[in-house]
Amino acid sequence: MAPSPAESRPTDSGEELSAAFLERLKGEPLRELTVLDAGTGSGRVALALAPLCRAVVGVDRDARAIDEARRKAAAAKLSNVRFVVGDVEVEEYVPFKPDAVVAYLCMSDAIAERASRALRAGQVFAFVALHNDQWKETGRPSRFAYGETGVRRLLKRTGFAVEHLEVERDVKAFASVEEGLAAAIGLQERWKVDGRWFKYVKFLEDGGRTLTRAQLVVKARKA
Ligand SMILES: C[S@@+](CC[C@H](N)C(=O)[O-])C[C@H]1O[C@@H](n2cnc3c(N)ncnc32)[C@H](O)[C@@H]1O
């Protein structure tokens, strides 16, 4: 099993959901589907999908995030979405009887394996995962990031055919060291703990002037 991805994952980032991810899902007959959202956090993907789906189940091991998701669902008067506290890298998805599985910035080999065991031929597994180039200027790819080759290999091994795979990349360019530091100020505390901050500062001092965000958007179908 892949190492547990939780420790390096931020909670909800507040960033917009990938339009490509949502568009790919909207190509499915969602009205007829029960969708499992693995690592739902406070439910932003589950809540965005619920009005389009027959039903949505969001699972996360963070009980406080699940409480928040439940509050949001009640406030939005959504009755076809429920939230469950659970470990999506340990528990099986079969009891939820999903017709599709999604995972948004909560992706690991263990999740793909469980999605595969729960889905039947033709059903969809769609996810957004960190790409290896995410914050490459810090000299260390996230342990939980995938490259294109690695993700294709994983999906083949777990019995999925890739229908869509793209890298969404946002490379910020700076005119000065100060601009580069300012752009990462919100990450400073976390990066100081894991040693990335000093590597990033060195990168800037050596003349580097970029900061890269990159994520994979994938839709795969059970073969
Ligand atoms: C970056 S957040 C993404 C949340 C949500 N998918 C979104 O995009 O807003 C990652 C979430 O995955 C959850 N998570 C990480 N590992 C997990 C595991 N093994 N089982 C259940 N939840 C997990 C964390 O608790 C966190 O809420």
The ligand as an SDF file (V2000), in Angstrom:
LIG
                    3D

 27 29  0  0  0  0  0  0  0  0999 V2000
   -6.4880   18.1430    0.2180 C   0  0  0  0  0  0  0  0  0  0  0  0
   -7.8660   17.5550    1.1040 S   0  0  0  0  0  0  0  0  0  0  0  0
   -9.0250   17.4110   -0.2250 C   0  0  0  0  0  0  0  0  0  0  0  0
  -10.4370   17.4340    0.2490 C   0  0  0  0  0  0  0  0  0  0  0  0
  -11.4900   17.4020   -0.8460 C   0  0  0  0  0  0  0  0  0  0  0  0
  -11.3470   16.2520   -1.7130 N   0  0  0  0  0  0  0  0  0  0  0  0
  -11.4130   18.6730   -1.6520 C   0  0  0  0  0  0  0  0  0  0  0  0
  -10.8430   18.6570   -2.7450 O   0  0  0  0  0  0  0  0  0  0  0  0
  -11.8960   19.6960   -1.1770 O   0  0  0  0  0  0  0  0  0  0  0  0
   -7.4590   15.8490    1.4160 C   0  0  0  0  0  0  0  0  0  0  0  0
   -8.4940   15.1450    2.2610 C   0  0  0  0  0  0  0  0  0  0  0  0
   -8.1950   13.7630    2.2380 O   0  0  0  0  0  0  0  0  0  0  0  0
   -8.4670   13.2360    3.5240 C   0  0  0  0  0  0  0  0  0  0  0  0
   -7.7430   11.9800    3.6650 N   0  0  0  0  0  0  0  0  0  0  0  0
   -6.4170   11.7700    3.5080 C   0  0  0  0  0  0  0  0  0  0  0  0
   -6.1170   10.4790    3.6760 N   0  0  0  0  0  0  0  0  0  0  0  0
   -7.2950    9.8560    3.9580 C   0  0  0  0  0  0  0  0  0  0  0  0
   -7.6500    8.5090    4.2410 C   0  0  0  0  0  0  0  0  0  0  0  0
   -6.7340    7.5510    4.2470 N   0  0  0  0  0  0  0  0  0  0  0  0
   -8.9540    8.2280    4.4870 N   0  0  0  0  0  0  0  0  0  0  0  0
   -9.8930    9.2060    4.4770 C   0  0  0  0  0  0  0  0  0  0  0  0
   -9.6110   10.4930    4.2160 N   0  0  0  0  0  0  0  0  0  0  0  0
   -8.3290   10.8110    3.9510 C   0  0  0  0  0  0  0  0  0  0  0  0
   -8.0230   14.3320    4.4710 C   0  0  0  0  0  0  0  0  0  0  0  0
   -8.6360   14.1810    5.7300 O   0  0  0  0  0  0  0  0  0  0  0  0
   -8.4950   15.5740    3.7160 C   0  0  0  0  0  0  0  0  0  0  0  0
   -9.8020   15.9280    4.0900 O   0  0  0  0  0  0  0  0  0  0  0  0
  1  2  1  0
  2  3  1  0
  2 10  1  0
  3  4  1  0
  4  5  1  0
  5  6  1  0
  5  7  1  0
  7  8  2  0
  7  9  1  0
 10 11  1  0
 11 12  1  0
 11 26  1  0
 12 13  1  0
 13 14  1  0
 13 24  1  0
 14 15  1  0
 14 23  1  0
 15 16  2  0
 16 17  1  0
 17 18  1  0
 17 23  2  0
 18 19  1  0
 18 20  2  0
 20 21  1  0
 21 22  2  0
 22 23  1  0
 24 25  1  0
 24 26  1  0
 26 27  1  0
M  CHG  2   2   1   9  -1
M  END
$$$$
